[in-house]
Amino acid sequence: MRKGAFDMAATQLGLVASFAYLDNLLEAIETLHRSGYKDIQALSPVPHHAIDDALEKPKSPVRFFTLAGCLLGCATGLALTIGSSLHYPLITGGKPIVSLPPFFIISFELTILFGGLFTLAGMLLNGRLPLLRAVPAYNPRFAEDRFGLWVRCSTEESEVVTRLMTDAGAEEVNRAGTQDSGLGTRGSEESES
């Protein structure tokens, strides 16, 4: 697994916070980045470019899978057509046995086919799909009306991270992957009573 890769299912060391507003989520991400926490994952009911910008994630490597697939497809198309023409030579009208213009059609088709298949494979590999076990930080409300923020941190750092997220406007902060909700704290003391 690459350094800094996100794999919540493999670890229990983290906190997940629930936010009602996007602005609070972005403020929490900024605060955590300033405090040195880089292994952060946002869970959102809708995609939003501001979340991607705030997380400062690197560009997806899927484009390299696509490039490799396209190059392999083009080379395969040319190798198949040229190889079959040389293996079974059929001279028609004095034309050369290896005539590239008709071979480009097959080469183009295999370029598109391999590029698409490699893109799909790259997307599945980099997205770690299919997920075979439940993600401990997932809450069904993150698919409806709340924003979630998962932060990898040790048990010793939990209180500091909880305070940072609560100060940024978190409604609730829980230990990821535990049944007893570990550090279940509310954003304000009034909401608990």
Secondary structure, 3 states (H helix, E strand, C coil): CCCCCCCHHHCCCEEEEEECCHHHHHHHHHHHHHCCCCCEEEECCCCCHHHHHHHCCCCCCHHHHHHHHHHHHHHHHHHHHHHHHHHCCCCCCCCCCCCHHHHHHHHHHHHHHHHHHHHHHHHHHHCCCCCCCCCCCCCHHHHCCCEEEEEECCCCCHHHHHHHHHHCCCCEEEECCCCCCCCCEECCHHHHC
